[in-house]
Amino acid sequence: MAVEYRKRYGINFRDLTMEREIPEILSGQDVADKVEKVFDKILPDLASGLIESNVVLTMAALKPSSDFFVDLKSVEDAKRLEAEVAKLNELLNDKLINFRTGGKPFIAASDKRLTLMLGVDNLVGWERMTKTTKISGVPKFDHKLGWEGFEKWYPSFVKSVKKAQQMGEIPAKYEVIGGLMHGYPDQAIYDFEDWRNTGKKKKMVESQIPYTGTYKEAEPNYDFSPEHANDPQIQENIKIAGKVLEGFYKSKWHKKVAKSLKKETR
């Protein structure tokens, strides 16, 4: 697996001692193949979320979890989407990936549209996060435990991280769980929390993952301190994410449907 992983993504890992334990992610083409099977079988407003870069990276297992947003015509419309999400999971028929609705409809502050937040989780993505992070208190997870095992593991994950914080292994005011669940590199999580807790005045730079922003979306980019621009984990994350997105957006299927999808001008 180690040789195949390096060959596919062109990555020379600094710490090969962990590589044999980390499950491989899917390529962008792999994700495109999955999306193609369901894209025309679900409602367009849900299908359009499947081409967002956050969702692509989560389906690839580079990220444990992501959120995306769908516009609603009315509050009652949320029930229709809930049924459509259930249909999506059934059609996808993937024991490792699960789409879900999140909370109640709300009015988006940016454009005042009625919106519903949806989410997607990947068990392999969760396992990868627990085996790549060096942040204290994160218990290892095995994707083979399935969703029932995940539901039991997640509360212990939160409790363990909070305990590490109480013991001074993580700065008291740092909120690291959100960064971990979205698959951000350790240093980026710490840099953002340092920025947030020191008046938001320090200079930060954005990851600028290639191919993000292809569509109007909540992008997977994250901020970090300029002095950590060459952090190995940050550089590897940007490079692999870019390769996955390139494979997805350059796939034959995506090129075929892209003409009918609304793009955001950049």
C-alpha positions, 0 to 999 in steps of 0.5 A: 500500500505504501508504494501505491500511495506514493505512486498515486499522489507523489508524496514522500512521507516524512514519517513512514512508520505510521503509513502502514497503519493508515487506510488509503483514500480514494482518488478523485476518479473513484469519487466521481464514479460513486457520484455518477451512479446516484447523481441523476437519481436524486433531486437536483438541489441535493445532487448539486451538493455532491460536487462541492469540494468539501463533499468530494474530499470527505467521500474520498476519506481525506476528511472525516466529516463535512457540511454543505447547504441546500436552499429550501422553498419552505420549512416544509420542504425540509421533510422532502430533503430528509427523505431524499437524503435517505434515498441517497444513502440507499442508492449509494450503498456504501457502508463507509459513507453516510449523508445526514440532515443537520438541525432545522432550516434557518435563514442564511445571513449572507443572502437571506435564503431559507437553508438546511445544513446537510452533512456527510461522514466517512468512517475511513476518514475518521480512522485516518484522522485519529492515526495522523493527528498528534493532538493529545487525547484522540483515541484511535478509531477502526472503520471496521467497527461500523456506524454502531461502533462509531456512535459509541466511539465519538462520545469517548473521543470528545471526553478524551480530548476534553480530559487532555485539555483539563490536564494542560496537554491542550491550551484551555481555550482551544476548541480543537474538536471542530478542526479535527472532525473537518480534517485540518492539519494539527498546526493549522488547528493550533494556529487558528485557535491562537489567532482566535484567542489573541484578538484575531490580529495576527497575520494568517495565510490561506491554504489555497487548495487547488480546484476549490471554488470551482463551484459556489460552496463552503470551501475546505481551505483553512488558515495558518500562520505564515511561519508554518507555511512549510509544515509537512502535514500542511503541505501534504494535505494541500497537495493530496487534496488538490490531486483528489479534486483535480481527478474529480473535476477532470473526470469524463463524467464531471466534464459532461455534467459541468455544462449544466451546473452553475459555476461561480465566477472567480 
